[in-house]
Amino acid sequence: MKLIHTLFLTLSVVVLASCSSGKSEDAAVESQAAVDTTATLTGVDAALAKMQSMRIVEGKVKSGEFFSVLMTNLGMGGTPAYNLAESCKDVFDVRNLRVGNSYKAYYEGDVLKYVVYTQDRISSIIFDCTELKAYATKKEVTTVRKYVDVTIKSSLWNDMVAAGASPGVIMSLAEVYAWTVDFFGLQKDDRFRVLYDEKVSGDEVVGIDGIRYAIFSRRGKDIPMIMFDQKDKGNTWWTDKGESMRKPFLKAPLKFTRISSGFTYARKHPVTGKVRPHTAIDYAAPTGTPVMSIGDGVVISCKYEGAGGNTVRIKHNSTYTTAYLHLSRYAKGLKAGDRVRQGEVIGYVGSTGRSTGPHLDFRVWKNGKAINPLKMEGAGSGEIEKVKDKAGFERAKASYLAEVDSIGAVNIAKQLFETL
């Protein structure tokens, strides 16, 4: 019981909404909420207090276990379960119940009273199975500024964790440096210095709230990153010169053409007649039309691939890979392992493989998953974006540098003290 008491004391409840099945009761709640929200808070607090003396059954949502199925499995009647789902749509859409998420069911004797469903590491939904109400709750979260300085000795993951950083920092770094650092090719003695914000609830790290400043170093060369938000809903990651860390892709791999077939998961193949996914964009163009790499990268494959015909595959960074199919021929001398530049001709339109006519089948993968090339982030003219608010950017950069210098000075002082 002490564990239960501790759990709910640490759950700082922020009631986002509540609902009930009766229209008149709804009106009363809305009228009262307009005057004083503490009445709703008291209701949740009362529920939490009651749970402390109840029997608990814990579990996880199983495959095929819809809300009504879950609730009836836990002991609730089918009609009340349906009414609960209907009355609480404004709080939680029960269709969003996720397989694998955990829940706790609370009983008085054999009667189900409450179910607490965990949405994520912060948010939960409390279902009142008697009053047919639901409450959305969140743990109290604070943001803490952190700094980590790691030189790779075994692996970035192991060394980051050993330095006390959350693994989430690594994922954020991989996103920030996706265009300049190959995270699959990191080397011993590569160094990351990172100033970041960490979300904490109690003693638990629940997320990374953004990398503010970072420097990647290899063999004496530094690649800094400054986070600066211009409030235009655009890029927030910049080099120390105020250029975007995101290197844009060309909008299309060839010029003067038309799209003959779009990205779809159900296309009738023009040759086989079968309905299959077509996770590509087809560009109709005359045989011999030059095909360009949409961005800098390394050729990982340059060969005939059966139905795809003559195909070139290019890895642009640790996130994006592209493929160019049905080519009539490759650029002279092109081979796997070659580094290519954005706009460089890699081959020519053809109709090799399973094809009804000359066209380019163009494909893009992001983190191994096929995506629609026409909706790819960063596609455009190929020009690197530059910061507009230069004065604000310089102030942000100076502030981060001063903060990092201060942390460095403190660390040096600690090291000197420890040697005394």
Sequence and secondary structure as in RCSB ss.txt:
>XXXX:A:sequence
MKLIHTLFLTLSVVVLASCSSGKSEDAAVESQAAVDTTATLTGVDAALAKMQSMRIVEGKVKSGEFFSVLMTNLG
MGGTPAYNLAESCKDVFDVRNLRVGNSYKAYYEGDVLKYVVYTQDRISSIIFDCTELKAYATKKEVTTVRKYVDV
TIKSSLWNDMVAAGASPGVIMSLAEVYAWTVDFFGLQKDDRFRVLYDEKVSGDEVVGIDGIRYAIFSRRGKDIPM
IMFDQKDKGNTWWTDKGESMRKPFLKAPLKFTRISSGFTYARKHPVTGKVRPHTAIDYAAPTGTPVMSIGDGVVI
SCKYEGAGGNTVRIKHNSTYTTAYLHLSRYAKGLKAGDRVRQGEVIGYVGSTGRSTGPHLDFRVWKNGKAINPLK
MEGAGSGEIEKVKDKAGFERAKASYLAEVDSIGAVNIAKQLFETL
>XXXX:A:secstr
 HHHHHHHHH          S HHHHHHHHHHHHH THHHHHHHHHHHHHHTTSEEEEEE  TT  HHHHHHHHT
  HHHHHHHHHHTTTT  GGG  TT EEEEEEETTEEEEEEEE SSSEEEEEETTTTEEEEEE   EEEEEEEEE
E SS HHHHHHHTT  HHHHHHHHHHTTTT  TTS  TT EEEEEEEEEEETTEEEEEEEEEEEEEEETTEEEEE
EE   SSSS  EE TTSBBSS  EES SSSS EEEE  EEEEE TTT  EEEE SEEEE  TT EEE SSSEEEE
EEEE GGG EEEEEE SSSEEEEEEEESEE TT  TT EE TT EEEE B  SS SSSEEEEEEEETTEEE GGG
 TTEESS   B S HHHHHHHHHHHHHHHHHHHHHHHHHHHHHH 
